[in-house]
Amino acid sequence: MNKTIKMLFVGWLMWLTSASTAQTVIVTDDPDYTTGMPSAVLDIKSESGGVLIPRMDMAARNSISEPAAGLLIFQTDEDPGFYYNAGCQQSPLWVRMAAKETGVAMTHTNMVRDIDGNNYPTIQLGNNEWMTENLRVTHFRDGSPVPEPAAGHWPANEEAARAWYDNLEAHSMRFGALYNWNAATHPAGICPPGWTIPEEQHWNDLAAVLGGHEEAGEALRAAIFWDTPVEATNSSQFSALPGGYRNEDNEQFAGMRTYGGWWSATPAGDNGAVASVLKAANGLIIETVSRHRGLSIRCMKVNDHNP
């Protein structure tokens, strides 16, 4: 749309607004429809046509910079349909509007809030409900703080610890926090009430819902924020992001935009624990890492029913 057309369109809308006694913008092909519904900001009435919203493929949708919550588009490829952003600007969650999904058993359900007041969208995958954003809470459920060691003092003992990537809180809204295993499994609990750190079996169950560990990688990864080339469709709506990790040996940060790692509650040996790992172009890897590494957390809840 060029500048002249934009000006004409804006002027037309201003005229419609001033002509409406109820401060409702009316767009209609019926000359007798002049009042409009008082509860509507925009009232469109026609018996001969519909409304067209922006139409684009998935790549174009995912390239929208910081899409507003509630933004609506029509996606033309992959799984075509109306999609809206059920997340936020910093961490979009594109949800297809449909009465019932087919194929993968998934339904966008609700939001869950942590003790700090952070809200997380959730998704039902199989019998379990998962957060679709990385945890960024700074307090345990009992209100006590999750310790944030000073730079260069990441603990190599049994202390709980958390950090923002590169010690920059600006990363928190998009990628969440990084926690060691002792924080993830702290007796006070780090997930909201009724939610928990998944066991190894829960990650395996998630992979099975998505067709197996190899197929799960592409279905879990968000199509944004990963360094390209990335194999990602986010068909699960899990929106896995590459939040990187804090190294247990040299206390340095690495892997942002190339590596996503999430704790399980399952121990492995004296100093290890099971984690789930995604890179840009692989399946879901279940492996043992040091308990002192800083990884992301996705909380889950067992809902023993089919969506």
KEDRENKOL-146372 format. One record per residue (C-alpha): residue number from 0; residue in three letters; x, z, y. Coordinates in Angstrom, 3 decimals, always signed. Each point is the difference from the previous one (the first is absolute). Layout:
N
<pt resi="NUM" resn="ALA" xx="X" zz="Z" yy="Y"/>
...
//
This chain:
307
<pt resi="0" resn="MET" xx="+0.000" zz="+0.000" yy="+0.000"/>
<pt resi="1" resn="ASN" xx="+1.616" zz="-1.073" yy="+3.280"/>
<pt resi="2" resn="LYS" xx="-0.097" zz="+1.956" yy="+3.265"/>
<pt resi="3" resn="THR" xx="-2.917" zz="-1.926" yy="+1.510"/>
<pt resi="4" resn="ILE" xx="-2.206" zz="+0.492" yy="-3.058"/>
<pt resi="5" resn="LYS" xx="+0.908" zz="+3.695" yy="-0.124"/>
<pt resi="6" resn="MET" xx="-1.035" zz="+0.424" yy="+3.632"/>
<pt resi="7" resn="LEU" xx="-3.298" zz="-1.779" yy="-0.580"/>
<pt resi="8" resn="PHE" xx="-0.714" zz="+2.098" yy="-3.090"/>
<pt resi="9" resn="VAL" xx="+0.771" zz="+3.276" yy="+1.796"/>
<pt resi="10" resn="GLY" xx="-2.135" zz="-1.073" yy="+2.972"/>
<pt resi="11" resn="TRP" xx="-2.888" zz="-0.849" yy="-2.318"/>
<pt resi="12" resn="LEU" xx="+0.194" zz="+3.399" yy="-1.654"/>
<pt resi="13" resn="MET" xx="+0.098" zz="+1.716" yy="+3.408"/>
<pt resi="14" resn="TRP" xx="-3.107" zz="-1.942" yy="+1.048"/>
<pt resi="15" resn="LEU" xx="-1.798" zz="+0.958" yy="-3.170"/>
<pt resi="16" resn="THR" xx="+0.902" zz="+3.638" yy="+0.526"/>
<pt resi="17" resn="SER" xx="-1.233" zz="+0.056" yy="+3.601"/>
<pt resi="18" resn="ALA" xx="-3.210" zz="-1.784" yy="-1.024"/>
<pt resi="19" resn="SER" xx="-0.848" zz="+2.607" yy="-2.616"/>
<pt resi="20" resn="THR" xx="-2.008" zz="+2.975" yy="+1.288"/>
<pt resi="21" resn="ALA" xx="+0.997" zz="+2.051" yy="-3.060"/>
<pt resi="22" resn="GLN" xx="+3.721" zz="-0.719" yy="+0.479"/>
<pt resi="23" resn="THR" xx="-0.081" zz="-1.920" yy="-3.245"/>
<pt resi="24" resn="VAL" xx="+1.777" zz="-3.345" yy="-0.280"/>
<pt resi="25" resn="ILE" xx="-2.467" zz="-2.464" yy="-1.538"/>
<pt resi="26" resn="VAL" xx="+1.041" zz="-3.193" yy="-1.752"/>
<pt resi="27" resn="THR" xx="-3.044" zz="-1.967" yy="-1.168"/>
<pt resi="28" resn="ASP" xx="-1.540" zz="-3.434" yy="-0.331"/>
<pt resi="29" resn="ASP" xx="-3.471" zz="+1.498" yy="+0.598"/>
<pt resi="30" resn="PRO" xx="-0.903" zz="-0.248" yy="+3.737"/>
<pt resi="31" resn="ASP" xx="-2.669" zz="+2.681" yy="-0.413"/>
<pt resi="32" resn="TYR" xx="+2.453" zz="+2.584" yy="-1.321"/>
<pt resi="33" resn="THR" xx="+1.175" zz="+1.591" yy="+3.259"/>
<pt resi="34" resn="THR" xx="+0.099" zz="+3.769" yy="-0.525"/>
<pt resi="35" resn="GLY" xx="+2.091" zz="+0.666" yy="-3.074"/>
<pt resi="36" resn="MET" xx="+0.311" zz="+3.190" yy="-2.011"/>
<pt resi="37" resn="PRO" xx="+0.918" zz="+2.941" yy="+2.252"/>
<pt resi="38" resn="SER" xx="+2.255" zz="+1.591" yy="-2.617"/>
<pt resi="39" resn="ALA" xx="+2.184" zz="-3.123" yy="-0.284"/>
<pt resi="40" resn="VAL" xx="+2.927" zz="-0.977" yy="+2.206"/>
<pt resi="41" resn="LEU" xx="-0.285" zz="-3.563" yy="-1.313"/>
<pt resi="42" resn="ASP" xx="-3.289" zz="-1.413" yy="-1.343"/>
<pt resi="43" resn="ILE" xx="+0.162" zz="-3.406" yy="-1.688"/>
<pt resi="44" resn="LYS" xx="-3.321" zz="-1.581" yy="-0.970"/>
<pt resi="45" resn="SER" xx="-0.387" zz="-3.356" yy="-1.659"/>
<pt resi="46" resn="GLU" xx="-2.001" zz="-1.615" yy="-2.772"/>
<pt resi="47" resn="SER" xx="+2.192" zz="-3.074" yy="-0.195"/>
<pt resi="48" resn="GLY" xx="+3.588" zz="+1.243" yy="-0.171"/>
<pt resi="49" resn="GLY" xx="+2.289" zz="+2.875" yy="-0.867"/>
<pt resi="50" resn="VAL" xx="+3.123" zz="+1.721" yy="+1.331"/>
<pt resi="51" resn="LEU" xx="+3.524" zz="-1.120" yy="-0.847"/>
<pt resi="52" resn="ILE" xx="+2.809" zz="+2.544" yy="+0.195"/>
<pt resi="53" resn="PRO" xx="+3.691" zz="-0.944" yy="-0.249"/>
<pt resi="54" resn="ARG" xx="+0.889" zz="-1.719" yy="-3.274"/>
<pt resi="55" resn="MET" xx="+3.563" zz="+0.164" yy="-1.353"/>
<pt resi="56" resn="ASP" xx="+2.025" zz="+0.198" yy="-3.198"/>
<pt resi="57" resn="MET" xx="+1.483" zz="+3.261" yy="-1.287"/>
<pt resi="58" resn="ALA" xx="+3.446" zz="-0.700" yy="+1.461"/>
<pt resi="59" resn="ALA" xx="-1.489" zz="-0.430" yy="+3.469"/>
<pt resi="60" resn="ARG" xx="-2.077" zz="+3.158" yy="-0.446"/>
<pt resi="61" resn="ASN" xx="+3.058" zz="+2.016" yy="-0.972"/>
<pt resi="62" resn="SER" xx="+1.954" zz="-1.315" yy="+2.981"/>
<pt resi="63" resn="ILE" xx="-2.465" zz="+1.491" yy="+2.493"/>
<pt resi="64" resn="SER" xx="+2.025" zz="+2.496" yy="+2.017"/>
<pt resi="65" resn="GLU" xx="-1.435" zz="+3.531" yy="-0.108"/>
<pt resi="66" resn="PRO" xx="-3.606" zz="-1.014" yy="-0.785"/>
<pt resi="67" resn="ALA" xx="-2.614" zz="+2.357" yy="+1.423"/>
<pt resi="68" resn="ALA" xx="-1.953" zz="+2.228" yy="-2.369"/>
<pt resi="69" resn="GLY" xx="-3.206" zz="-1.844" yy="-0.885"/>
<pt resi="70" resn="LEU" xx="+1.398" zz="-3.454" yy="+0.798"/>
<pt resi="71" resn="LEU" xx="-1.986" zz="-2.613" yy="-1.945"/>
<pt resi="72" resn="ILE" xx="+1.140" zz="-3.427" yy="-1.233"/>
<pt resi="73" resn="PHE" xx="-0.995" zz="-2.516" yy="-2.663"/>
<pt resi="74" resn="GLN" xx="+2.812" zz="-0.654" yy="-2.478"/>
<pt resi="75" resn="THR" xx="+0.034" zz="-3.552" yy="-1.346"/>
<pt resi="76" resn="ASP" xx="+2.405" zz="+0.238" yy="-2.962"/>
<pt resi="77" resn="GLU" xx="+0.956" zz="+2.302" yy="-2.909"/>
<pt resi="78" resn="ASP" xx="-3.213" zz="+2.063" yy="-0.271"/>
<pt resi="79" resn="PRO" xx="-2.070" zz="-1.569" yy="+2.822"/>
<pt resi="80" resn="GLY" xx="-2.439" zz="+2.155" yy="+1.898"/>
<pt resi="81" resn="PHE" xx="-0.509" zz="+2.260" yy="+2.978"/>
<pt resi="82" resn="TYR" xx="+2.773" zz="+2.555" yy="+0.468"/>
<pt resi="83" resn="TYR" xx="+0.186" zz="+2.895" yy="+2.441"/>
<pt resi="84" resn="ASN" xx="+2.846" zz="+2.355" yy="+0.856"/>
<pt resi="85" resn="ALA" xx="-1.002" zz="+3.368" yy="-1.456"/>
<pt resi="86" resn="GLY" xx="+3.384" zz="+1.486" yy="+0.903"/>
<pt resi="87" resn="CYS" xx="+1.584" zz="+0.321" yy="+3.412"/>
<pt resi="88" resn="GLN" xx="+2.141" zz="-2.148" yy="+2.274"/>
<pt resi="89" resn="GLN" xx="+3.261" zz="+1.370" yy="-1.352"/>
<pt resi="90" resn="SER" xx="-1.016" zz="-0.166" yy="-3.657"/>
<pt resi="91" resn="PRO" xx="-2.697" zz="-2.647" yy="-0.595"/>
<pt resi="92" resn="LEU" xx="-2.190" zz="+0.133" yy="-3.099"/>
<pt resi="93" resn="TRP" xx="-1.867" zz="-3.272" yy="-0.473"/>
<pt resi="94" resn="VAL" xx="-3.156" zz="+0.553" yy="-2.029"/>
<pt resi="95" resn="ARG" xx="-2.182" zz="-2.793" yy="-1.303"/>
<pt resi="96" resn="MET" xx="-3.677" zz="+0.453" yy="+0.799"/>
<pt resi="97" resn="ALA" xx="-1.886" zz="-0.359" yy="-3.252"/>
<pt resi="98" resn="ALA" xx="-2.699" zz="+1.768" yy="-1.961"/>
<pt resi="99" resn="LYS" xx="+2.287" zz="+0.283" yy="-3.022"/>
<pt resi="100" resn="GLU" xx="+3.516" zz="-1.192" yy="-0.675"/>
<pt resi="101" resn="THR" xx="+0.664" zz="-1.963" yy="-3.153"/>
<pt resi="102" resn="GLY" xx="+3.148" zz="-0.052" yy="-2.104"/>
<pt resi="103" resn="VAL" xx="+1.954" zz="+3.101" yy="+0.997"/>
<pt resi="104" resn="ALA" xx="-2.172" zz="+3.105" yy="+0.036"/>
<pt resi="105" resn="MET" xx="+0.381" zz="+1.019" yy="+3.640"/>
<pt resi="106" resn="THR" xx="-2.210" zz="+1.202" yy="+2.790"/>
<pt resi="107" resn="HIS" xx="+0.905" zz="+1.174" yy="+3.452"/>
<pt resi="108" resn="THR" xx="-1.463" zz="+3.481" yy="+0.123"/>
<pt resi="109" resn="ASN" xx="+0.739" zz="+2.419" yy="+2.824"/>
<pt resi="110" resn="MET" xx="+2.617" zz="+1.908" yy="+1.941"/>
<pt resi="111" resn="VAL" xx="+1.855" zz="+3.199" yy="-0.859"/>
<pt resi="112" resn="ARG" xx="+1.580" zz="+2.344" yy="+2.563"/>
<pt resi="113" resn="ASP" xx="+3.146" zz="+2.098" yy="-0.397"/>
<pt resi="114" resn="ILE" xx="+0.595" zz="+3.437" yy="+1.507"/>
<pt resi="115" resn="ASP" xx="+1.590" zz="-1.554" yy="+3.106"/>
<pt resi="116" resn="GLY" xx="-3.145" zz="-2.037" yy="+0.701"/>
<pt resi="117" resn="ASN" xx="+1.424" zz="-3.358" yy="-1.123"/>
<pt resi="118" resn="ASN" xx="-2.625" zz="-2.288" yy="-1.569"/>
<pt resi="119" resn="TYR" xx="+0.785" zz="-2.302" yy="-2.934"/>
<pt resi="120" resn="PRO" xx="-2.224" zz="-2.806" yy="-1.347"/>
<pt resi="121" resn="THR" xx="-0.478" zz="+0.162" yy="-3.762"/>
<pt resi="122" resn="ILE" xx="-0.702" zz="-2.496" yy="-2.753"/>
<pt resi="123" resn="GLN" xx="-1.482" zz="+0.441" yy="-3.475"/>
<pt resi="124" resn="LEU" xx="+2.167" zz="-1.714" yy="-2.636"/>
<pt resi="125" resn="GLY" xx="-1.218" zz="+0.512" yy="-3.529"/>
<pt resi="126" resn="ASN" xx="-0.899" zz="+3.668" yy="-0.457"/>
<pt resi="127" resn="ASN" xx="+2.266" zz="+1.267" yy="+2.773"/>
<pt resi="128" resn="GLU" xx="-0.296" zz="+0.035" yy="+3.785"/>
<pt resi="129" resn="TRP" xx="+3.182" zz="-0.673" yy="+1.972"/>
<pt resi="130" resn="MET" xx="+1.084" zz="+0.308" yy="+3.597"/>
<pt resi="131" resn="THR" xx="+0.806" zz="-3.409" yy="+1.462"/>
<pt resi="132" resn="GLU" xx="+2.591" zz="+1.387" yy="+2.428"/>
<pt resi="133" resn="ASN" xx="+3.134" zz="+2.059" yy="-0.522"/>
<pt resi="134" resn="LEU" xx="-0.306" zz="+3.729" yy="+0.599"/>
<pt resi="135" resn="ARG" xx="+1.290" zz="+1.203" yy="+3.390"/>
<pt resi="136" resn="VAL" xx="-1.041" zz="+3.661" yy="-0.079"/>
<pt resi="137" resn="THR" xx="+2.411" zz="+2.616" yy="+1.371"/>
<pt resi="138" resn="HIS" xx="-1.658" zz="+3.117" yy="-1.473"/>
<pt resi="139" resn="PHE" xx="-0.900" zz="+1.168" yy="-3.466"/>
<pt resi="140" resn="ARG" xx="-3.637" zz="+0.789" yy="-0.796"/>
<pt resi="141" resn="ASP" xx="+0.524" zz="+3.689" yy="+0.818"/>
<pt resi="142" resn="GLY" xx="+1.107" zz="-0.904" yy="+3.530"/>
<pt resi="143" resn="SER" xx="+3.698" zz="+0.672" yy="-0.507"/>
<pt resi="144" resn="PRO" xx="+2.303" zz="-2.748" yy="+1.309"/>
<pt resi="145" resn="VAL" xx="+1.707" zz="-2.518" yy="-2.270"/>
<pt resi="146" resn="PRO" xx="+3.628" zz="+0.587" yy="+1.064"/>
<pt resi="147" resn="GLU" xx="+1.639" zz="-2.769" yy="+2.020"/>
<pt resi="148" resn="PRO" xx="+3.752" zz="+0.559" yy="-0.297"/>
<pt resi="149" resn="ALA" xx="+2.213" zz="-0.966" yy="+2.898"/>
<pt resi="150" resn="ALA" xx="+1.772" zz="-3.347" yy="-0.224"/>
<pt resi="151" resn="GLY" xx="+2.829" zz="+0.219" yy="-2.515"/>
<pt resi="152" resn="HIS" xx="-1.413" zz="+3.040" yy="-1.809"/>
<pt resi="153" resn="TRP" xx="-2.243" zz="-1.487" yy="-2.705"/>
<pt resi="154" resn="PRO" xx="-0.125" zz="+2.653" yy="-2.752"/>
<pt resi="155" resn="ALA" xx="+1.573" zz="-0.556" yy="-3.408"/>
<pt resi="156" resn="ASN" xx="-1.621" zz="+3.112" yy="-1.464"/>
<pt resi="157" resn="GLU" xx="-3.560" zz="+1.097" yy="-0.763"/>
<pt resi="158" resn="GLU" xx="-1.182" zz="+0.104" yy="+3.626"/>
<pt resi="159" resn="ALA" xx="-2.910" zz="-2.178" yy="+1.107"/>
<pt resi="160" resn="ALA" xx="+0.812" zz="-2.562" yy="+2.677"/>
<pt resi="161" resn="ARG" xx="-1.529" zz="-2.880" yy="+1.945"/>
<pt resi="162" resn="ALA" xx="+1.308" zz="-2.550" yy="+2.478"/>
<pt resi="163" resn="TRP" xx="-1.110" zz="-2.987" yy="+2.040"/>
<pt resi="164" resn="TYR" xx="+2.001" zz="-3.136" yy="-0.790"/>
<pt resi="165" resn="ASP" xx="+3.152" zz="-0.013" yy="+2.177"/>
<pt resi="166" resn="ASN" xx="-1.309" zz="+3.337" yy="+1.344"/>
<pt resi="167" resn="LEU" xx="-2.375" zz="-1.963" yy="+2.251"/>
<pt resi="168" resn="GLU" xx="-3.590" zz="+1.239" yy="+0.081"/>
<pt resi="169" resn="ALA" xx="-1.014" zz="-3.405" yy="+1.367"/>
<pt resi="170" resn="HIS" xx="+0.073" zz="-1.229" yy="-3.621"/>
<pt resi="171" resn="SER" xx="-2.574" zz="+2.570" yy="-1.113"/>
<pt resi="172" resn="MET" xx="-3.263" zz="-1.838" yy="+0.681"/>
<pt resi="173" resn="ARG" xx="+1.072" zz="-3.144" yy="-1.805"/>
<pt resi="174" resn="PHE" xx="+2.198" zz="+1.259" yy="-2.839"/>
<pt resi="175" resn="GLY" xx="-0.769" zz="+3.712" yy="-0.260"/>
<pt resi="176" resn="ALA" xx="+2.596" zz="+2.665" yy="-0.762"/>
<pt resi="177" resn="LEU" xx="+2.666" zz="+0.276" yy="-2.682"/>
<pt resi="178" resn="TYR" xx="-0.095" zz="+3.128" yy="-2.180"/>
<pt resi="179" resn="ASN" xx="+2.235" zz="+1.372" yy="-2.719"/>
<pt resi="180" resn="TRP" xx="-1.573" zz="+0.842" yy="-3.352"/>
<pt resi="181" resn="ASN" xx="+0.005" zz="+3.723" yy="+0.766"/>
<pt resi="182" resn="ALA" xx="-2.282" zz="-0.655" yy="+2.961"/>
<pt resi="183" resn="ALA" xx="-2.209" zz="-2.344" yy="-2.015"/>
<pt resi="184" resn="THR" xx="-0.536" zz="+2.613" yy="-2.733"/>
<pt resi="185" resn="HIS" xx="+0.124" zz="+3.142" yy="+2.140"/>
<pt resi="186" resn="PRO" xx="-2.328" zz="+2.760" yy="-1.334"/>
<pt resi="187" resn="ALA" xx="-1.822" zz="+0.131" yy="+3.358"/>
<pt resi="188" resn="GLY" xx="-1.096" zz="-3.614" yy="-0.487"/>
<pt resi="189" resn="ILE" xx="+0.728" zz="-2.879" yy="+2.342"/>
<pt resi="190" resn="CYS" xx="-3.081" zz="-2.171" yy="-0.602"/>
<pt resi="191" resn="PRO" xx="-3.460" zz="+0.703" yy="+1.456"/>
<pt resi="192" resn="PRO" xx="-2.300" zz="+2.290" yy="-2.028"/>
<pt resi="193" resn="GLY" xx="-1.202" zz="-1.755" yy="-3.142"/>
<pt resi="194" resn="TRP" xx="+2.883" zz="-2.483" yy="+0.159"/>
<pt resi="195" resn="THR" xx="+3.279" zz="+0.080" yy="-1.875"/>
<pt resi="196" resn="ILE" xx="+3.355" zz="-1.670" yy="-0.575"/>
<pt resi="197" resn="PRO" xx="-0.550" zz="-2.554" yy="-2.806"/>
<pt resi="198" resn="GLU" xx="+1.630" zz="+0.530" yy="-3.373"/>
<pt resi="199" resn="GLU" xx="+2.000" zz="-2.780" yy="-1.634"/>
<pt resi="200" resn="GLN" xx="-3.052" zz="-0.879" yy="-2.104"/>
<pt resi="201" resn="HIS" xx="-2.112" zz="-0.522" yy="+3.115"/>
<pt resi="202" resn="TRP" xx="+2.463" zz="-2.615" yy="+1.263"/>
<pt resi="203" resn="ASN" xx="-0.096" zz="-1.675" yy="-3.417"/>
<pt resi="204" resn="ASP" xx="-3.806" zz="+0.069" yy="+0.077"/>
<pt resi="205" resn="LEU" xx="+0.079" zz="-1.623" yy="+3.445"/>
<pt resi="206" resn="ALA" xx="+2.238" zz="-2.771" yy="-1.311"/>
<pt resi="207" resn="ALA" xx="-2.346" zz="-0.542" yy="-2.951"/>
<pt resi="208" resn="VAL" xx="-3.016" zz="-0.385" yy="+2.317"/>
<pt resi="209" resn="LEU" xx="+1.917" zz="-2.751" yy="+1.817"/>
<pt resi="210" resn="GLY" xx="+1.010" zz="-1.919" yy="-3.125"/>
<pt resi="211" resn="GLY" xx="+3.296" zz="+1.647" yy="-0.909"/>
<pt resi="212" resn="HIS" xx="+3.157" zz="+1.169" yy="+1.751"/>
<pt resi="213" resn="GLU" xx="+1.253" zz="-3.506" yy="+0.795"/>
<pt resi="214" resn="GLU" xx="-3.283" zz="-1.160" yy="+1.526"/>
<pt resi="215" resn="ALA" xx="-0.511" zz="+3.300" yy="+1.815"/>
<pt resi="216" resn="GLY" xx="+2.886" zz="-0.550" yy="+2.392"/>
<pt resi="217" resn="GLU" xx="-1.591" zz="-2.983" yy="+1.708"/>
<pt resi="218" resn="ALA" xx="-3.435" zz="+1.632" yy="+0.004"/>
<pt resi="219" resn="LEU" xx="+1.256" zz="+3.265" yy="+1.514"/>
<pt resi="220" resn="ARG" xx="+2.282" zz="-1.263" yy="+2.760"/>
<pt resi="221" resn="ALA" xx="-1.364" zz="-0.458" yy="+3.493"/>
<pt resi="222" resn="ALA" xx="+0.723" zz="-3.497" yy="+1.274"/>
<pt resi="223" resn="ILE" xx="+1.578" zz="+1.320" yy="+3.205"/>
<pt resi="224" resn="PHE" xx="+3.104" zz="+2.006" yy="+0.941"/>
<pt resi="225" resn="TRP" xx="+1.953" zz="-1.110" yy="-3.088"/>
<pt resi="226" resn="ASP" xx="+3.041" zz="-2.170" yy="+0.614"/>
<pt resi="227" resn="THR" xx="-0.712" zz="-3.518" yy="-1.194"/>
<pt resi="228" resn="PRO" xx="-0.242" zz="-1.541" yy="-2.471"/>
<pt resi="229" resn="VAL" xx="-2.465" zz="+2.499" yy="-1.388"/>
<pt resi="230" resn="GLU" xx="-2.388" zz="-0.343" yy="-2.927"/>
<pt resi="231" resn="ALA" xx="-3.116" zz="+1.693" yy="+1.341"/>
<pt resi="232" resn="THR" xx="-3.743" zz="-0.553" yy="-0.020"/>
<pt resi="233" resn="ASN" xx="-1.127" zz="+3.635" yy="+0.424"/>
<pt resi="234" resn="SER" xx="-2.975" zz="-0.972" yy="-2.152"/>
<pt resi="235" resn="SER" xx="-0.276" zz="+3.672" yy="-1.033"/>
<pt resi="236" resn="GLN" xx="-0.273" zz="+1.062" yy="+3.672"/>
<pt resi="237" resn="PHE" xx="+2.601" zz="+2.688" yy="-0.800"/>
<pt resi="238" resn="SER" xx="+2.127" zz="-1.301" yy="+2.915"/>
<pt resi="239" resn="ALA" xx="+3.390" zz="+1.115" yy="-1.330"/>
<pt resi="240" resn="LEU" xx="+2.575" zz="-0.034" yy="+2.789"/>
<pt resi="241" resn="PRO" xx="+3.812" zz="-0.014" yy="-0.118"/>
<pt resi="242" resn="GLY" xx="+0.645" zz="+3.385" yy="+1.588"/>
<pt resi="243" resn="GLY" xx="+3.534" zz="+0.252" yy="-1.415"/>
<pt resi="244" resn="TYR" xx="+1.611" zz="+3.225" yy="-1.194"/>
<pt resi="245" resn="ARG" xx="+2.454" zz="+2.733" yy="+0.950"/>
<pt resi="246" resn="ASN" xx="+3.043" zz="-0.058" yy="-2.246"/>
<pt resi="247" resn="GLU" xx="+0.704" zz="+3.188" yy="-1.901"/>
<pt resi="248" resn="ASP" xx="+3.787" zz="-0.522" yy="-0.011"/>
<pt resi="249" resn="ASN" xx="+1.003" zz="-0.917" yy="+3.545"/>
<pt resi="250" resn="GLU" xx="-3.190" zz="+1.001" yy="+1.825"/>
<pt resi="251" resn="GLN" xx="-0.330" zz="-3.480" yy="+1.469"/>
<pt resi="252" resn="PHE" xx="-3.200" zz="-1.995" yy="+0.296"/>
<pt resi="253" resn="ALA" xx="-0.395" zz="-3.396" yy="-1.662"/>
<pt resi="254" resn="GLY" xx="-2.528" zz="-2.513" yy="-1.225"/>
<pt resi="255" resn="MET" xx="-2.525" zz="-0.200" yy="+2.808"/>
<pt resi="256" resn="ARG" xx="-1.813" zz="-3.357" yy="-0.321"/>
<pt resi="257" resn="THR" xx="+1.572" zz="-0.648" yy="-3.431"/>
<pt resi="258" resn="TYR" xx="-0.788" zz="+3.088" yy="-2.128"/>
<pt resi="259" resn="GLY" xx="-3.001" zz="+2.212" yy="-0.582"/>
<pt resi="260" resn="GLY" xx="+0.275" zz="+3.075" yy="-2.209"/>
<pt resi="261" resn="TRP" xx="-2.687" zz="+2.606" yy="-0.787"/>
<pt resi="262" resn="TRP" xx="+0.307" zz="+3.300" yy="-1.831"/>
<pt resi="263" resn="SER" xx="-1.797" zz="+0.987" yy="-3.150"/>
<pt resi="264" resn="ALA" xx="-0.396" zz="+3.644" yy="-0.991"/>
<pt resi="265" resn="THR" xx="+1.727" zz="-0.670" yy="-3.311"/>
<pt resi="266" resn="PRO" xx="+3.481" zz="+1.572" yy="-0.413"/>
<pt resi="267" resn="ALA" xx="+2.792" zz="-1.777" yy="-1.869"/>
<pt resi="268" resn="GLY" xx="+2.887" zz="+2.159" yy="-1.172"/>
<pt resi="269" resn="ASP" xx="+1.475" zz="+2.813" yy="+2.040"/>
<pt resi="270" resn="ASN" xx="+0.492" zz="-1.839" yy="+3.287"/>
<pt resi="271" resn="GLY" xx="-2.138" zz="-3.128" yy="-0.266"/>
<pt resi="272" resn="ALA" xx="-3.622" zz="-0.987" yy="+0.463"/>
<pt resi="273" resn="VAL" xx="-2.038" zz="-3.115" yy="-0.673"/>
<pt resi="274" resn="ALA" xx="-0.677" zz="-2.301" yy="+2.938"/>
<pt resi="275" resn="SER" xx="-1.795" zz="-3.315" yy="+0.468"/>
<pt resi="276" resn="VAL" xx="+1.983" zz="-2.661" yy="+1.815"/>
<pt resi="277" resn="LEU" xx="-0.815" zz="-3.351" yy="+1.552"/>
<pt resi="278" resn="LYS" xx="+2.365" zz="-2.529" yy="+1.488"/>
<pt resi="279" resn="ALA" xx="-0.861" zz="-3.303" yy="+1.663"/>
<pt resi="280" resn="ALA" xx="-0.323" zz="-2.062" yy="-3.168"/>
<pt resi="281" resn="ASN" xx="-0.370" zz="+2.088" yy="-3.133"/>
<pt resi="282" resn="GLY" xx="-2.641" zz="+1.799" yy="-1.990"/>
<pt resi="283" resn="LEU" xx="-0.737" zz="+3.705" yy="+0.214"/>
<pt resi="284" resn="ILE" xx="+3.110" zz="+1.787" yy="-1.270"/>
<pt resi="285" resn="ILE" xx="-0.299" zz="+3.473" yy="-1.524"/>
<pt resi="286" resn="GLU" xx="+3.408" zz="+1.667" yy="+0.060"/>
<pt resi="287" resn="THR" xx="+1.808" zz="+3.332" yy="+0.214"/>
<pt resi="288" resn="VAL" xx="+1.650" zz="+0.949" yy="+3.284"/>
<pt resi="289" resn="SER" xx="+1.631" zz="+3.135" yy="+1.391"/>
<pt resi="290" resn="ARG" xx="-2.418" zz="+2.682" yy="+1.147"/>
<pt resi="291" resn="HIS" xx="+2.018" zz="+0.236" yy="+3.212"/>
<pt resi="292" resn="ARG" xx="-0.793" zz="-3.566" yy="+1.102"/>
<pt resi="293" resn="GLY" xx="-2.476" zz="-0.421" yy="+2.841"/>
<pt resi="294" resn="LEU" xx="-2.936" zz="-2.191" yy="-1.065"/>
<pt resi="295" resn="SER" xx="-3.522" zz="-0.763" yy="+1.161"/>
<pt resi="296" resn="ILE" xx="-3.122" zz="+1.672" yy="-1.388"/>
<pt resi="297" resn="ARG" xx="-3.412" zz="-1.422" yy="-0.869"/>
<pt resi="298" resn="CYS" xx="-2.510" zz="+2.690" yy="-0.920"/>
<pt resi="299" resn="MET" xx="-2.765" zz="-0.727" yy="-2.499"/>
<pt resi="300" resn="LYS" xx="-3.167" zz="+1.511" yy="-1.390"/>
<pt resi="301" resn="VAL" xx="-1.454" zz="-0.428" yy="-3.461"/>
<pt resi="302" resn="ASN" xx="-3.521" zz="-1.423" yy="+0.206"/>
<pt resi="303" resn="ASP" xx="-0.971" zz="-0.453" yy="-3.614"/>
<pt resi="304" resn="HIS" xx="-2.531" zz="-2.776" yy="+0.484"/>
<pt resi="305" resn="ASN" xx="-0.035" zz="-3.718" yy="+0.544"/>
<pt resi="306" resn="PRO" xx="-0.645" zz="-1.156" yy="+3.584"/>
//
